[in-house]
Amino acid sequence: MSLSLIVALSLAEIIGDTEFKFYARSGNSSHLSLGVAAYAAVIFLLIKALKVGNILYVNGMWDGMSALLETLFAIFILKETLNTKYQYIGISFIIAGIYLLHKGGIKK
């Protein structure tokens, strides 16, 4: 399975989450529509990923990649921060987990 498929899945989720956040704060229905469309893309990409990988691998990679990319997005774009060094250590564990899952390969 291509790592780019997992990244695309994670990015679609980030777009959906961000649009839902904007909708929750503004009430602007265009943000709601974009969030729903992004989550439709998540479903499509998840189905594509499950065609070539088992659910344990796909879900583990997706969860880790999504957490990492969404954290980076929140820090650099939304200017949010983590509160303690332990949270940053947790992010490093996510990076290690992604690496180890990817290194282990896929069992269908």
One Martini backbone bead per residue (centre of mass of N, CA, C, O) as a GRO file, in nm:
protein
  108
    1MET     BB    1   0.099   0.035   0.019
    2SER     BB    2   0.053   0.360   0.002
    3LEU     BB    3   0.141   0.629   0.187
    4SER     BB    4  -0.026   0.840   0.025
    5LEU     BB    5  -0.305   0.727   0.103
    6ILE     BB    6  -0.282   0.790   0.405
    7VAL     BB    7  -0.233   1.091   0.375
    8ALA     BB    8  -0.497   1.155   0.225
    9LEU     BB    9  -0.682   1.056   0.447
   10SER     BB   10  -0.577   1.254   0.664
   11LEU     BB   11  -0.631   1.521   0.509
   12ALA     BB   12  -0.935   1.487   0.483
   13GLU     BB   13  -0.983   1.487   0.790
   14ILE     BB   14  -0.865   1.766   0.849
   15ILE     BB   15  -1.059   1.925   0.675
   16GLY     BB   16  -1.314   1.833   0.820
   17ASP     BB   17  -1.240   1.929   1.105
   18THR     BB   18  -1.194   2.228   1.034
   19GLU     BB   19  -1.474   2.287   0.915
   20PHE     BB   20  -1.630   2.211   1.174
   21LYS     BB   21  -1.502   2.426   1.350
   22PHE     BB   22  -1.595   2.669   1.182
   23TYR     BB   23  -1.895   2.604   1.207
   24ALA     BB   24  -1.919   2.606   1.521
   25ARG     BB   25  -1.824   2.921   1.532
   26SER     BB   26  -2.013   3.051   1.277
   27GLY     BB   27  -2.255   2.891   1.109
   28ASN     BB   28  -2.141   2.831   0.833
   29SER     BB   29  -2.260   2.617   0.585
   30SER     BB   30  -2.004   2.583   0.408
   31HIS     BB   31  -1.841   2.430   0.624
   32LEU     BB   32  -2.027   2.190   0.645
   33SER     BB   33  -2.009   2.097   0.350
   34LEU     BB   34  -1.700   2.054   0.346
   35GLY     BB   35  -1.692   1.846   0.575
   36VAL     BB   36  -1.869   1.633   0.440
   37ALA     BB   37  -1.695   1.600   0.185
   38ALA     BB   38  -1.438   1.510   0.330
   39TYR     BB   39  -1.573   1.254   0.461
   40ALA     BB   40  -1.635   1.120   0.192
   41ALA     BB   41  -1.337   1.091   0.118
   42VAL     BB   42  -1.260   0.911   0.351
   43ILE     BB   43  -1.433   0.670   0.269
   44PHE     BB   44  -1.308   0.624  -0.009
   45LEU     BB   45  -1.009   0.589   0.092
   46LEU     BB   46  -1.061   0.358   0.289
   47ILE     BB   47  -1.154   0.153   0.082
   48LYS     BB   48  -0.893   0.155  -0.084
   49ALA     BB   49  -0.707   0.064   0.150
   50LEU     BB   50  -0.866  -0.210   0.217
   51LYS     BB   51  -0.794  -0.354  -0.056
   52VAL     BB   52  -0.459  -0.371   0.035
   53GLY     BB   53  -0.527  -0.380   0.348
   54ASN     BB   54  -0.546  -0.424   0.665
   55ILE     BB   55  -0.704  -0.294   0.939
   56LEU     BB   56  -0.464  -0.267   1.131
   57TYR     BB   57  -0.280  -0.104   0.946
   58VAL     BB   58  -0.464   0.120   0.843
   59ASN     BB   59  -0.554   0.229   1.122
   60GLY     BB   60  -0.276   0.284   1.244
   61MET     BB   61  -0.172   0.476   1.026
   62TRP     BB   62  -0.405   0.676   1.028
   63ASP     BB   63  -0.398   0.761   1.322
   64GLY     BB   64  -0.105   0.856   1.329
   65MET     BB   65  -0.104   1.050   1.085
   66SER     BB   66  -0.337   1.226   1.178
   67ALA     BB   67  -0.217   1.320   1.444
   68LEU     BB   68   0.038   1.447   1.327
   69LEU     BB   69  -0.083   1.639   1.107
   70GLU     BB   70  -0.284   1.786   1.296
   71THR     BB   71  -0.073   1.899   1.486
   72LEU     BB   72   0.088   2.060   1.277
   73PHE     BB   73  -0.149   2.230   1.180
   74ALA     BB   74  -0.218   2.359   1.458
   75ILE     BB   75   0.058   2.492   1.503
   76PHE     BB   76   0.113   2.644   1.212
   77ILE     BB   77  -0.187   2.755   1.142
   78LEU     BB   78  -0.358   2.789   1.428
   79LYS     BB   79  -0.159   2.845   1.678
   80GLU     BB   80  -0.129   2.603   1.849
   81THR     BB   81  -0.064   2.427   2.166
   82LEU     BB   82   0.112   2.260   2.378
   83ASN     BB   83   0.169   2.220   2.735
   84THR     BB   84   0.382   1.976   2.744
   85LYS     BB   85   0.646   1.762   2.720
   86TYR     BB   86   0.469   1.502   2.714
   87GLN     BB   87   0.324   1.568   2.450
   88TYR     BB   88   0.578   1.565   2.273
   89ILE     BB   89   0.652   1.275   2.339
   90GLY     BB   90   0.394   1.155   2.219
   91ILE     BB   91   0.458   1.240   1.928
   92SER     BB   92   0.715   1.066   1.908
   93PHE     BB   93   0.560   0.797   1.936
   94ILE     BB   94   0.399   0.826   1.679
   95ILE     BB   95   0.637   0.828   1.488
   96ALA     BB   96   0.742   0.550   1.571
   97GLY     BB   97   0.484   0.393   1.498
   98ILE     BB   98   0.481   0.455   1.198
   99TYR     BB   99   0.754   0.335   1.132
  100LEU     BB  100   0.700   0.042   1.236
  101LEU     BB  101   0.456  -0.020   1.062
  102HIS     BB  102   0.592   0.029   0.788
  103LYS     BB  103   0.834  -0.171   0.825
  104GLY     BB  104   0.646  -0.434   0.859
  105GLY     BB  105   0.416  -0.414   0.677
  106ILE     BB  106   0.179  -0.611   0.486
  107LYS     BB  107  -0.109  -0.804   0.575
  108LYS     BB  108  -0.382  -0.962   0.407
   0.00000   0.00000   0.00000
